[in-house]
Amino acid sequence: MLSRRGFVTGVGAGAVLLGTGALPTAASARPVRGDYPFRLGVASGDPLPDSVVLWTRLAVDPLAADGSGGMRRRRYPVRWEVAEDERFRRVVKRGVATTSPELGHSVHPEVWGLRPDRE
């Protein structure tokens, strides 16, 4: 059995955000190219028995010369979910984090209240 710590710090971290279709939600908040904005993946860290910090940066063009990652200079909502199963049938936490151009369109929600020793 893989613990939540092992799950979140490994490849499963991608499923936390990406497995939910976590894309900008408003039509006016679409990336410049309308391209996939999670090219840099998803990471996690600071695991505690009841929490974890998730991290991602929206970037349709991570090497854009202006450092914007190919994103417009506006805020984007990013929906996230944490589930106890791979198919996200038992979602235990969800929320929305908002990116900003000042932070390079990155988000790092702190997810609290998780049960310990879960997949």
C-alpha positions in Angstrom: 0.0 0.0 0.0 1.4 3.4 -1.0 1.0 6.1 1.6 -0.3 9.5 0.8 3.1 10.9 1.3 4.6 8.5 -1.2 1.7 9.1 -3.6 1.8 12.9 -3.4 5.6 13.1 -3.7 5.7 10.7 -6.7 4.0 10.6 -10.0 0.6 10.7 -8.4 1.0 14.4 -7.8 0.2 14.9 -11.4 -3.2 13.3 -10.9 -3.9 15.7 -8.1 -4.3 18.6 -10.5 -4.1 17.2 -14.0 -6.4 14.3 -13.4 -9.2 16.7 -12.7 -9.0 18.7 -15.9 -7.7 21.7 -13.9 -7.7 24.3 -16.7 -8.6 27.9 -16.6 -12.4 28.1 -16.3 -13.5 31.4 -17.7 -13.4 31.9 -21.5 -11.7 35.3 -20.9 -9.0 33.6 -18.9 -7.7 31.3 -21.6 -4.0 31.1 -22.3 -2.6 33.1 -25.3 -2.4 30.0 -27.5 -5.2 28.1 -26.0 -2.6 25.4 -25.5 -2.1 23.0 -22.6 -0.9 25.1 -19.6 0.6 22.4 -17.4 3.8 21.8 -19.4 5.9 22.0 -16.3 3.9 19.4 -14.5 2.8 19.3 -10.8 4.9 19.0 -7.7 4.3 18.7 -4.0 6.2 19.1 -0.8 6.1 19.8 2.9 4.1 16.7 3.6 2.8 16.5 7.2 0.5 13.8 8.6 -2.6 15.9 7.7 -1.4 18.3 4.9 0.6 18.8 1.8 1.6 21.8 -0.4 0.9 21.4 -4.2 2.7 23.4 -6.8 2.3 24.1 -10.5 3.0 26.9 -12.9 0.9 27.6 -15.9 3.1 27.9 -19.0 2.0 27.2 -22.6 5.5 28.2 -23.7 7.8 27.7 -20.7 10.8 29.2 -22.5 9.0 32.4 -23.6 11.5 35.3 -23.9 9.5 37.6 -21.7 9.4 35.1 -18.8 5.6 34.9 -18.9 5.5 31.2 -20.0 3.3 32.3 -22.9 0.5 33.4 -20.6 -1.4 36.7 -20.8 -0.7 39.2 -18.0 -3.9 38.3 -16.0 -5.0 36.0 -13.2 -6.2 32.5 -13.9 -8.2 30.2 -11.7 -6.8 26.7 -11.2 -9.1 24.0 -9.8 -7.4 21.3 -7.7 -8.6 18.1 -6.1 -7.1 15.5 -3.8 -8.7 12.0 -3.8 -8.1 8.8 -1.9 -8.4 6.8 -5.2 -6.8 7.0 -8.6 -10.1 7.6 -10.4 -11.0 10.5 -8.1 -14.3 8.9 -7.0 -13.4 9.6 -3.3 -12.5 13.3 -3.4 -11.5 14.5 0.0 -10.5 18.1 -0.7 -10.9 20.5 -3.5 -10.4 24.2 -4.1 -9.4 26.9 -6.4 -6.1 28.7 -6.4 -5.5 31.8 -8.5 -2.4 32.5 -10.4 -0.9 36.0 -11.0 1.6 37.4 -13.5 3.6 38.8 -10.6 4.3 35.2 -9.4 4.9 33.8 -12.9 1.4 32.2 -13.0 2.4 29.7 -10.3 0.1 28.5 -7.5 0.9 26.5 -4.4 -2.2 25.7 -2.4 -1.8 24.2 1.1 -4.1 21.3 1.6 -5.0 20.7 5.2 -7.3 18.2 7.0 -6.2 15.1 5.2 -6.4 11.8 6.9 -3.1 10.1 7.6 -1.9 6.9 6.1 -4.1 7.1 3.0 -3.3 6.4 -0.7 
